[in-house]
Amino acid sequence: MGIFLDSRKPYENFKEILSEKYFVDKSMLIQELIPSIGKWNRYFCITRPRRFGKTVMANMIGAFFGSAVDSRHLFDNLALATGEDGKENPDYRKHLNQHHVIYIDFSEVPRQCTSYFQYIDRIQNGINKDLSEAYPEFDIHIGDATWDIMTNIFQKTGQRFFFILDEWDALFHMSFCTPEDQEAYLLFLKSLLKDKVYAELTYMTGILPIAKYSDGSELNMFLEYNMATSERFSEYFGFSDSEVDSLFDIYQKTTKEPRISRDELTSWYDGYHTASGGRLYNPRSIVCALTDNQLRNYWTSSGTYDSIFNYIKDNTDNVQDDLALLFAKEAIPADIQEYAAVSMRLSTKDEIYSAMVVYGLLTYANGSVFIPNKELMDSYASMMKKERSLGYIYNLANASRKMLQATLNKDTETMSEILQFAHDTESPILSYNTETELAAIVNLVYLSARDQYRVEREEKAGKGFVDFIFYPEHRDSAAFILELKVDSTPEKAIQQIKSKNYALRLRGTLGERPKYTGKIFGIGISYDKKTKKHTCKIEEL
């Protein structure tokens, strides 16, 4: 039992996950891998955004196949153990703890690491040391090539190894690595794995798809599966609606004073799409929210997250032109392309959007990209308010503080002035001839309201759909229902709010305890295309 070979680390990590209250059984992923053991197509690279369960799955696979620890008690009650007929899965006992697993977490680095040489030496020397202890009959030297040692062991004993490589792309984010180091790293992976008879199966996971050099021959043995374009393995990463339903049921039964609704979980953490057409929730955020009994942003930023946003801030290929529409929950047509791990030199919108999908900053469906949920929407809002380089977007976002105050004061003159400023600023980009474009501007000029309100667009309310509802964080604060009209009047907008009983979303039905006890304001905003003037009206409902 060593650091890399037959380590008990995956077993211990999966045991911890299995003991969690909000656990989702994804063990059938193992069943999909078993038929490929020892076959030609035995190399898998599965990529997903951060916090989508990649490491959990890697640990589960290592705990099942690895021979370091008897893990029957972890898996006997999971879906993998039994077939649809209720009888034991014949593959279960055949492969449970029957393989020598080499588990490498590439995000781990040596102490005070300053070079690629130190980084890769830790891995090679560590595996070699493990092999020398496991096979003392062989004359193994720590400095020998790992692949030569393993080939020699296989030739004399027939022993094969199961490789699990977690966060394979971590090196591409390390400051000490040069482009030459990155090429050397891919060559290391090729030398260790490609066409090696001792590798009975390789399971590799990370955020970035495999980089393509020249003809791509270095790692072309891998079958690659990403979330945007690959259907296979979709159900094993992220949570489905039914899985969240089950977790929410546990939450309601075990939480003393539940403060989260099922609809709020959808609004905050749903919205990611798979190539198979399914919708997914961010799993880490769901578990954290239910555990904390609080909705907030658990999808923390990182250096990579910030670097991708640099393309928006720098307005590469005029990408800012789409930002207002994205923030208004509009979909932007995009051609999602393979994103090379070694390249941050993105020069077109399609390349930028492809990278943002890979990192989970956007989601992709039906040929378009969009912001998936409130958790990410809030991250964009924060960026808009602090980044001066965003130009007009920054200016409108900061005018939103004044807009919110004017609305609370029923100062419709100031509201109209701010909207006029927004229109004059934005007119080169948006034709402003539709309510969709007007909605994009309203999103920006009410950006600051998101600090005090949950802002929902196109909500089903009463007898129809309303453009915006502003749900206050405090139930006794004022709530807003906002309706937009082009070439109409704000009076007609307010009349629509009344006639379709949009206020029911805030007041509740007869006999139901109101969720919100403060005042409810109906806000009508209209834009006249001929006069290019905005008119606002506010009425207490």
N, C-alpha and C positions, 0 to 999 in steps of 0.2 A: 504494500500500500504506500503510494508515494504522493508527491505534490501534484503531478499531472496524471500519471498512470495509476489506475485503480484508486483514485482519490475518493474519500468519503464526503467530500464537499458537496457534490450534487445531491446526494442522499439527504444530508443534513438540511440543505437549503429547501429542498422540496418538502421535507417533513414539516418545516416551519410553515410553509405556504398551506399545506394540507390541513394544518391545525387552525387556520384562520376561520373566523365565523363566516366571512363572505368568500367562500371558495367555489369556483366553477370547474366542473370536471371536463377537462379537455384531453383525457387520456387516449381517445381514439386516434389522435395524431400518431401515436406509436404504431397502431395497426396499419396505418398507411405507409410507414417506413419499412416494416418487416419484410414485405415481398421483394424489396430491393437489396437486401443484405447479400453481399457476395455476387451481385449481378453487375452488368456493365454500367447501367445507369444508377449508380450508387452514391452519387455526389449531389447534395442538395444545398442550395443557398436560398434561404428565406429571409427577405428584408421587410421591415415594417418601421413606422415612425417610433420615436421614443415613447416609452411607457405603454407599449401595446403587448406586453407579456412575452417578449422574446426570451429573456433570461429565465423566466418561470418555466417555459416549455423546454429550454435546453437542460435545466436542472431535472425536470421530470424525466426526460429521455435518459439522462445519465443515471438517475436513481433506478430506473427500470432495468436497463441493459447491464449496468456496471456490476462487477462481481465483488466489489469492496465490502458491501454490507447486504445482508438479507433484507429485502424491502417488501416481502410479501404482505406484511401488515399495512403497508401504505397503499397497495394496489388491489388487494382482494375485494374491496367494496366499490371499486371504480368500474366504469363502463367497459374498459378494456378486458376485464377478467371474464366476463360472460358474453355470450353471443345473444342475438335477438331471440333465440329459443329458450333463453334462461340457463343453458348449459355452459360449462366452462369453455372459454375460447381455447382451442387446441394450441394456438401460437403463444398463449400466455405463459404456461409453465415451460414451454420449449425454450423461450428466450429470456425469461425473468432471471436476472443476475447471472447470465451465462456468457457474458462477453467481457473482454478486457478493454476498458474505455480509457482513452486519453482525452481529458477535458482541459481545454485551454481558454482562459478568459483573457483576451488580448487587451482589455482595458487596464490590466494590472501592470505596473512598471517597477523596475528595481529602485531601491532607495537612492535618492539624489541622481536620478537618471538624467543624463545630458546628451546622450547620443543613441543612434539606432543600434550601434554595435552592442552597447550595454543592454538595450531593450531585448534584442533578439537572442543574445547570448544567455540571458536568464532562462528563456524558453528552451533553447536547444540543450544547454547544459543540464537544466532541470529534468528534461525527459531522459537524457542519457544517464543521469544519476539514478533515476527511477528504474531504468532498464537494467543497469548494472546490479542493483539490489534484487530485482526480481529474477534475474538470470545470471547468478554468480558463476555459473559454469563457462560463461563466455568472457573472453578477454576484452572488456569494454573500456575504452578510454573516454573521459568526459569531453575531450576536444574533438572526437571523431564526428563525422557527418551523421546526423541522426538517422537519415534514410538508409545509409549503408549499414548501420547497426541493426535496424529493424528488418532490412532485407536478409541479413545474415541469420537473424533469429528465425525468420520464416523459412528460409531454405533448410535449416537443420531441425526445426521442430514443427513446422506447419502452422505456427501460431499467427493469428491475424488480430487486428486491432480495430476498434470502433472509435472514430474521431468525432468529438463534439467541440466546435470552435465558436465561442460566444464573442460578440462584439468584434468581429473580424476586422471592421473598418476603423477601430479606435485609433490606430496609428495615423490615419490621415488627418486627425485633429490635434496631433501632438506637435508642439512648437519646435521640438528639436529635429523633426524629420524634414529632410529636403526631398525634392522630386527624385533625386537619385536613390535616396533611401526607400522611397515608395516603390520604385522599380525593383530594388533588391528584395523588398518584402514580398512582392508578388512572385518573384523567382524562388524565394524560400518556400512559399506555399506550394508552388508547382513541384519543386524538388521533393517535398515531403509527401505529396499526395498523388500527383498525376501518374496514372498507369501503375500505381504501386499495388502489387498483389497482396501485400500485408494489410492494406486498408480495406476492410470488409464493408464499411459504410462511413460516409462523412456527412455530418449535419452541421452546416455553417449558418450563422445568423448575424444580423447587424442592421444598420439603417440604410447604408448605401449599397446599390447594386455593384456588381464586380466591374472594376475599371477595365476599359478596353484599350490595349496597346497594340499597335500595328494590326496584325490579323487576329488578335485576341486569343492566340494559342496558349498563353500562359495558364489560364484557368478555364479553358473552354470545355472542360469535362463536367463543369457544374451545370445542373438544371436550376435556373433562377426563377424565383416566384416573388413578385412584389404585390402590393395591395391594389394598385390602380389597374393593372392589366392582366394579372394572373388569377384565374378562378380557383385553382387547386389550393388547398390549405386555408381558404378564406375563413372558415368557421372556427379556426383554432386560435385566432389572434383578435383581441377585442371581444366585447360582449354583445350578444344579440338582444333583441327586445324581450324574448322569452326568458333569457338568462337574467336580465335585469329585473324582470317581473318576479322571478324566484328570489333574488337577493332582496328586493324591496319588501317582499312578504316576510322574510326573516327580520328585516329592519323594523317593520311595524310591530312584530310580535315580541321583539327583544329590547326595543328602545323605550325607555321610560316615558319620555315626552317627545315623540317624533315631530320634527319641525320641517321635514322635507316632503314635498308631494311627488307623486310619480311623474306628473307633467313637468315639474321643475327639473327632474333628472334628465328628461328628454331635451329640454331647452338648453341646459348647461353642457351636456356631455355627449349627446347623440350627434349624428350628422355625417360621420365618415362613411364612405361608400367603398364597396368591394367590386371587383370586376364581374362577379357573379350577380350583381344587382342588389346585394344585401346592404343593410345599414348597420353600422357598428357604433358602440359607445367606447369612449376611452376607458379602459378597464381600471387603471390606477386611480383615475379621478372618481369613478363610481365607488370603488372600495373606500377611498379616503373620505368622501362626502358622507357615506352611510356610517362609517366608523366615527367620524367627528360630529355627525348630526348637524352638518353645516355645509352650505353651498359656497364654494369659492374656487379660485384658480389654483389647482394642484399641478397643472402642467407647466412646471417652472421653466424659465428660459435658460439658455446655455450660450456658449460662445458661438456655436454653429447657428443657433436661432438668430442671434444678433447679426451674424455675418450675412445670412440670407436677406434679412431686412435691409441690409446696406444697399441691395439692388433697388429696393423701393425708394430709399432715402436719396440715392444718387440719380434716381429717375432714368435708369438704363432703359433704352428703347421706349422712352416715354411711358413707363409702366405706371406712373402715378395717375395717368389718365383713367385707368380702370379702378383705382383704389376707392373712389367715392361710390361707384356702383357695387363693388364687392362689399363695401361696408353697409350698403343698403340691401344686402342679401340677394343681390342679383348674380346670376351665373355669367361667367366670361368665357367665350369660346377659346379653346386652347388645344394644341396638338402636343400631348404629353409624350416626351421622348425619353430614351435611355439617358440617365444622368451619370456621367463619369465621376467616379469617386475622387479622381486626382485633379479634377478641374473645378476651380471656382471662377473661371473666366467665362462668365455667362453674358452673352451679348444680345440675345433676343428675348422677347416676352415668353415665347414657348419654352426656352431653356430655363428661364427664371421660374416660371410656373411649375415646370417639371421638377425642379429642385425643391420648391416649396411643398409640392405634393409628397415627395420622398420624405421630407422632414416633418410632415404632418401639419404644416402651417396652412395648407389648403386641402380640400378634398376634390376628387375628380369623378364625374359621372356624365354619361350621355354627351361626351365631347366638350364639356365645359368644366371650369374650376370655380369653386366658391368657398366662402368661409363656413366651416361646418357647424359651429355652435357658439353659445354665449361665452364659454370659457376662452375660446380663441378670439371672439369678437372684442372682448374686454382687453386682450393683449394688443390688438390693433388700435383700440381707442386710446390706450395708454401711450402708444408710440406717436399717434397723431397729435397728442397734446404737448409732447415734450420735444419733438424733432423739428427744429426750425427749418431744416433742409427740405421739408415737405412743402414749403412755400404756401400756396393758397389753401391747402388742406390744413396746415398748421394754423393759419390765420382764422379760418372758419371754425376750427375746433376750439380755439381760444375765445372767439366771439360767442361761443355757446354758453359761457358762464353768464354773459349779459342777457342772452336769449331766455334762459331759464328764469332768471330773476324778473324779466319783463313779463313773462307768462304768469308767474305767481302774482305779480302786481296788476294783472289784466291790462298791461300797457301795450295795446295793440299797435299803436303808432311806432314804438320802438321795435316791436316784432317785425313789422313790415319793412322798416329801414334795414334791419339785419338781413332779412331775406333778399331785399333788393341788392345789398352789398354782395351777398352770396351769388346771386344770379349774374351780376356784372362781372364778378371775379371768374366765374365758372363758364361763362357763355362760349368761349372758344372751344370747350371740350364737350359740353352737353348741349344738344339741340334745344332742350328744355321744352319740348313740345308734348311731352307725355307726363302722366302722373308718376311713372317710374322714375324719371329723371328728377322730378320735383321731390319725390321721396328720398332720393339720394342726397339732395341738399338738406332736407329736413333732418336726416340722420346726422349730418355734420354739425348743423347749427344747434342741435340738441345733444351734442356729444357729452357735455358735462352733466346732463341729467342722469346719465348712467351711474354716476356715483351715488345717487339717491333713489333711483328708480330702476326697475326691470322693464326695459323697453322692448315691446313685442310688436312686430309688423305683420299685417294681414292675419290678424287673429280672428278665428270664428267666434262671433259674439252675437247674441240675440238671434235675429233672423238673417244675418248675413256676415260679411267679412268687413272688418274695420281696418283702416290704414295703420294706425298706431294706437296702442294702449300703453300708458305709463303707469306701472304698478309701483306704488311707493314702498320703500323699505320698511317704513313704520306705518302701521295700519291706520293711525289717526291723522296721517298727512294727506294733503290734497292729491288726488289722482286726476290724470288727464286722459281724455279720449279725443284723438286727433284725426280729422278727415280732410283729405286733399281733393281739390277740384281744379281742373284746367278749363278755362273759358266758361266759368260758372261763377257762383257767388259763395262767400263763406256762410251766408244764411242757409243756402241749400245744403251745404255740408253739414251744418248743425241739425237741420231738419232731418237729414238722413240718419244721423246719430240717434235722434229721438225716435223716429218712426221704426227703426230696426232694433230698438231696445239694446243698444250696445252696452249700456250701463249695467246690464245683468251680470257681466263678467266681474264687476266690482261689488255690486250689491248682493249678489246671490239670489237664488229663487225664493219664492214665498215659503216662510217657515225655516229657512236656512240662516244660520248665524252669519252675518256679513263678515267677510274677510277684511274689509277696509271700512273704517268708520268716518274718515275725513270727508271733506267736500269732493265732489266730482265735477270737473269742468269739461264741457264740450268745447273743442277748439276747431274752428273752420278756417282753412287757409286756401285761398284761391289765387290763380295766376291767369292774367289776361294776355294772350299772345299778341294781340294787336297793340295794346297800350304798354305792354311789358311791365305791368304793375302788379304788386301783390296786395292782397287785402286780407286782413285777419279779423276774426270775431271770436270772443270768448263768452260762454254762457254757463252759469251753474245749472247742473241738471238735478 
